[in-house]
Amino acid sequence: MSYDVIVVGARCAGSPTAMLLARRGYKVLAVDRATFPSDTLSTHVIHPPGIAALARWGLLERLAATACPAIDTYVFDFGPFAISGSPGANGAVAYAPRRTVLDKLLVDAAAAAGAEIREGFSVEELVFEDGRVVGLRGHGEHGETVTERARVVIGADGRHSSVARAVGASSYNEKPPLLCGYYSYWANLPMDGRFETYIRPNRGFAAAPTHDGLTMVVGGWPYAEFEQRKQDLEASYLALFDHVPEFAERIRGATRVARIAGSPVSGYFRTPSGPGWALVGDAGYNKDPITAQGIQDAFRDAELVADAVDASLSGAQPFEIAMESYRRTRDEHVAPMFELTCMLATLEPPPPEMQRMLGAIHGKQPLMDAFVQMNAGALSPPQFFAAVAG
């Protein structure tokens, strides 16, 4: 069978891409080796720009109906002082859903839009003709190998993207792992609509409310300590909270209900397109999760790549021109946050000028809101620094 688009990967980048293209009338197949609902490593937090995407797609009410708590306040505790504020303008809120819930919601939305979804499907190889990707071969859990053809194949299959590997997508602006981040879920740790982040020398952790009355607590240490800390990961994780006695007291009254999960990750940009193929989400770009930008980045890039593919398939633009616009827009948008994230992920003390600036905005609510909104991706770092200078 022939499709307009095949999307490999059906989580936060793949399902929205499939949904948006199917809504425009394209014949779309989305495949994933997972079945849904299922879990995956995640930063959980969807900042207001990502929530705005769900609202544009008509999916926000569906997420809210899952009883995921809204987050209306972010707190950044630096020890001597804390900065708190709203993550978005005009009362915009964030959510930190379990991926078992969010990904299933997105897969169902893609199917409702008319995309064909094949869960439990493993891609064996891409199909090339005259140097161009024209489809893929793969199989279901118990099925024979099948070949499916498409005008465009989109890799939305994460950091270890088989599509990126098969097409030889080049990487640039690469960063080594900087931080070891691990999380678990805790019962009886109320957050009252707050996303709290604690920053201490060479240590950091954060907590956000999620589904089922649980709180996701994530923390970490510099990558230089990876080998040492993995010898007793649980002790290392629990010891993080001793750096903030007030939080340690709170979490002593809570109960951990899941194993500790996490992994150090590298940062990179990949060339996101070539003859007959494109990359979206972590398959095309990734940074350390300390700023929790991954889900909203996936949402934004799903819209960008859907626009580019539509421009190409409709004949409005040649494929190469449409995809170059996608790459340029993506890179220009994320470059400032990418560099800020890399600086934060070292867990080193902020430069003196940054420390002075943070001290100066403390207690000034409009500037504290701006700081919070920069960390949420609602303001770019240049916009925030312009607001402080003004």
N, C-alpha and C positions, 0 to 999 in steps of 0.2 A: 504494500500500500504506500502511496505517496502523500506526504504532508507538506504544508507550507513551512512549518517550523517544528523541530523536535527539541525539547528542552530536557537536558540530562541533569537530574536533581530537582526535587520538588519541595524543598523547604523554603526558607525566608526569601531567597532570591528567585528560585525556579518557579514556584507556584504563582507568585504575583506576575512574573513575566508571561507565563502561559495564560493566566487569566486575562491580562490586559490585551494580549494579541488575539485571544479567542473572542473577546468582546468586540474587537474590530472586524470580526468576520473571518479570521484566518483559521485554517485547519491545523490544529496544534495537537501534538502528542507530548506528554510529559512522563518521563520514566524515573524511577528511583529504586535503588536496591532495598531500601527500607519499606516497611509497611506502616500505616498510620492508624491510630496514634502511636508514636514512639519518641523516645527521648534522644537528645544529642547535647554535647557540651555547648554551653551558651552563657552569655553575659546577662541574659534575661531582660534587662532594662530596655524599654523602648521610650526614648525621649520624645518630647512633644512634636518635633518634626516628623518622626516616624508615625506617631499617633495621627497626625494630620493626614498622612498618606492613607492610613486605614479609613479615616473619615471620607476622604475623596473617593475611595473605592466602595463605600457603602458597607464597610465591615466593622466599624468601630462599635456600633451597638451590639453586634454579635460577640465581640470580645468582652464588652462590659457585662453582657448577660451571663458570662461564665463565672461571675463573682470574683474576678481578679480585682484586688483593691487598687483604687486610683492613688497616685502619688502626687501631692500638690506642693511639697516642700523638699528641697535638697539641703543637706547640712554638710559642710566641709570643716572638720575639726582638725586644726593644725597643732593643738596642744595649748599654746598660750592664749589662743582665741579661736573662735569658730565663725564661719561665714555661712549664713543661711538665706535662702530666698526661693522665689518661684522659678520653676524650670522653663516657663513660657509666658508670653504676654497674654493679657486678658483671661487669666485663670486657666490657661492650658495646663494639662496634667500629663503625667507619664504613667506607664504600667510596667510591671515586671512579670509577665506570664510564664508559666511552665511551657516548655516547648511541646510537651505532649498535647497541650491544648491549642497553642498558637498554630503549630504546623498543620494539625488536622483541620483547623478552621480555614487556613489558606488553601490546602489541597481541595477541600470541599468547594471553596469559592471558585477555584479554577475549573473544577468539574461542572459546576453550575453555569459557568460562562460558556461551556461547550467544549472545553479541552478534554481530550481522552487521557486518562490517567492510568498508568500501569505501575502498580506497586510490586515490590519484590522482584524487580527486573534488573538484571546485571548486564551492563554494557561490556561486550567482549572486545570490540574494536570499532573504529570509525571506518567508513567506506569513502575512498577517494577515487576521483576520476579526473585525469589531467591536472593533478595537483590541487584539486578543489574538493572540499568535504561535501558529499552528496547524501550522507545517511550514516546509519550505524548497524551493527550486528549485535545481538544479545539474546538473552533467554530469561524466561520466568523461572520461578523456583523449581518447577518440575517439567518445564517445557523444552521443546527443541529450539535450537538456534533459529532466529528469524532475522531477516534483513528489512529495515525500514528506510525509506528514502525521504529526503526533505530538501527544500531550497536553502534552508539555513539550519544549522545545528548549534544550539546554544549550550555551553557548559555552565551549569549552576551547581556544580558538584564539589564545592568547597576547596579548602586549602590544598588538598591532595588531588586536585582535579585530574581525572583521567583524560578529559577532553584537552585541557591545557598541555598535558604530557604528550598526547597523541599528535597534536598539531605543532609541537615544539614552540609554544608561546614563550617569547623572551621576557626576562624579568629585568627590572631596573629599580633604582632607589631602594635597594634591599637593605634591611636591618636585621642583625642577629637577634635571637631571643634576649630580651632584657629583664624579664620578670617571670617568676614562677607563680602562677595564680591557681588557687584551688578553692572549691566551694562545697557547701553542703546545705541541707535544709533543717530548720529548727522549728519545733512547736513551742508554744507559750513564750514567744518573744515578740510582743506587740510593737508595731512601728508607728501607728497612728498617722498613716499617710506620709511618712517621711522616708527618704532615701538618704542614709547616713554614710559618710565616708570619713575615715580616720587616717591621718597621715602622720607618721613618726619616722625618725631616721632609719632608713633601710627596711622599713616595715609599712604596710598599709592594709586596711581591710574596709569592707563596706557591707551594708545590710539593707535589703529591700523586701517589702512584703510581696508575697506571691499567692498562688492558689491554695486552697484547702486550709486556710488559716496559718500557713507556714511562712517563714522568713528565710530567704536565701542570704547566706553570709559567705562572702568571698574575701580572700586575703592572700597575701604573698610576700615574697622576699626577692632580692636580686638573683638573677640567673647564676651568678658566680657561686651561690650556695646550693645549687641544684643537687649535686652529688651528695653533699653532706645531709641535706634536709630530707631527701627521699629515703634515707635509711630508716627514719621514723616519721613518716609524713603526718600521721595523726598528732603526735606530740608537737611537731613544728607548727601545725595549723592551730592547735588549741593554745599554744604559747603566744600567738599573735595578740590575743585579747588581753593578756596581762599588761601590755603596754598602755592600756586605757582602763584603769581600775573601775571607773564607773560602768563601762560596757561589760567588763569582766563580771561584775556583780550581776548585771542583768542577764547575761547568758548562762550564769550558773543556775539560774532559776528556770532555764529552758531545757528542752530535750532534743538532742540531735536524732533525726529519724531516717537518715540516709548515709550512705558511704560518702567519703570525700572524693570529689572528681575534679579534674583539671589537667592542664598541660601547658608548658611554655610554648609560645608561638613566635615566629619570626614575622617581620614586616616586609612588604614587597608591593610593587606594582607589576602587573603583567600586561603586555600588549594585548588588548582585549578583542582583537578581531583579525581575521585573515580570510582568504578565499572560502566562502561558504560557512564560516564559523564565527562565533562570538563567545565572550566570557562575561559573566555577571556575578555579583556578590563576591564571596571570598575566593572564588576561582580566579577572579581578575585583580583583586586588590585586598590587602589585609594589613591591619596594624594591631599592636598590643591591645588586649581587651580592657585595659585600665580605665579608658574613657567610655566604655560600653557603647560604642558607636556602630557595632556591626550590623544589628538588625535594621536600624534606620538607613544605614548605607546600602544594605541590600534592597530595601524598598525604593530608595531614590534611584539606584542604578537599574532596577527593574523597569521603572518608568522611562529612564533614558534609553535603555536598549530597546524597549518596545517601540518607542518613537522612532529610533534609528532603523529598526527592521521594517517598520511600517513604511517609512519614507522610501526604503529600498524596494520592497516588494510591490508597493503601489506605483512605482515608476517615477516618484517625485525626485529622487536623487539616486545617483549611482551608489552601489553598496559601499565602496571604499570611502566615498565622501561622507555618507551618513555615519559610518562607523568611526571615522576620524573625528567627527563632531562629538560623538559619544565619548570617545577617549579624552578629548581635550576638555570637555565640560566636566567629566568625572575628575580628572586630575586637578584642574583648577579649583574645583570645589573642596576637595579633601586635603590638598597639600598643606595648608596652615594647620589643620587639626592633626594631620599625620606627624608633623614636626613637634607639635606640642605634646602629643601622646608619647612620642619617643622620649622626650625630656622627662615627662612624669613617670614613665615606666622604669627609669633608672632608680627611682626611690631615693635619689640624692636630694639634699636640701635645695630649695629654689635658689637661684642666684640672688645676691644681695638686693639688686634693684627690684626683683620680683617680691622679695620679702617685705621691702619697704612699701611697695604698692599694695600688697595684701593688707598690711597693717593700716594703711591710709584709708582703704575702703571699708574696713571693719566698722560696723555701726551705721553706715550710710546705705539705707535700704535700696535706693535705685541702683547704686553701684554694686551692691551685693547681689541684687537680682541679675544684673548684667554679667557678673562673674559666673553665677550659677548657669545662666543661659548660654554662656560661652561653652562651659563644660558639657552642656546638653546638646550642643550643636545648633542651637537656635540663633546664636550670634557667632560670627567668625572671630578668631582671635584678633585680626586687625580692627574689626568693629568694636570689640570690647576695649582694646587699648585706646582707640579714638574716643570712646565714651569717657574713659578715665582721664584722658588728657584734656577733654573738654570741660 
